[in-house]
Amino acid sequence: MTLKKGKDGLAEFSIFIVGLIFGSFLNVLIYRLPQNISLINPKRSFCPSCNTQIKWYENIPLLSYSLLKGKCSKCKQLIPPIYPFIEMLTGTITVIIYSKLGLSFDFIIMAILFYVLTTLSFIDFKYKAVPDYLLIIGLLISIFYSNFSFINALLFTGAIVLLELFVTFYIQNIKYKITQDENLLTQKSMGDGDIPIVAIIGGVLGIKLGIIAIVLAAFLAIIPAIYNLLLKKDIETPFIPFLSLGLFFVFIFDNLIIRILN
């Protein structure tokens, strides 16, 4: 990984601020899109508790949350900490991508791609379903990355579809007959939304690194699955967040991973 830093850190700070602003916008997308709330009307953000429109100076990323002590200025209801977390996360992601790619066309493409994946991830965490058009947008954006390979994207998509077919057959037939759990009759091993993300992984990373990203995602997804099992909770584990995390980690450390493999 080649870092391209500014001499005095001013460039990184500026990029971080830009990331914070986009993070604030991602909060709007994550809240409104699943509920089919227009992004245009109302134009300004509003408190989900009292519906009071938030003034511009109350909507400055991170700063306003701190000054308001995490509460709505009108109704005094607590503002979920997930909002500043997403802003901080987006700012950090933006700086890390900039550190790898510098100020370039690829930086813009990959930053926007991971903004979309971040939005998809948090929607998937909450609703266990994501808007199809966001998946298509993410896939279309990834195509403009300079190293994107259509062949690898198609290979990964086909491989995952076949794997999903066999694993779903096992769940709905063999596992059902063993456990007699009728819920398994309609259960699928992967969500339909996972497949476009896998195509993005294959297209952006290639075969070897793409496999590592998916294996890493599967390993990370085991953690909440074990947690739910220990607590005896029958909760579906969203996979898009872990696929996105696997893609991000391998993309950032691709050169290091290649040297280890060789």
Buried (B, 14 or more C-beta within 10 A) or exposed (E): EEEBEEEEEEBBEEBBBBBBBBBBBBBBBBBBBBEEEEEEEEEEBBBEBEEEBBEEEBBBBBBBBEEBEBBBBBEEEEBEEBBBBBBBBBBBBBBBBBBBBBEEEBBBBBBBBBBBBBBBBBBBBEBBBBBEEBBEBBBEBBBBBEEBBEEBBEBBBEBBEEEBEEBBEEBBEEBBEEEEEEEBEEEEBBBEBBBBBBBBBBBBBBBEBBBBBBEBBEEBBEEBEEEBEEEEEEEEBBBBBBBBBBBBBBBBBBEEBEEEEE
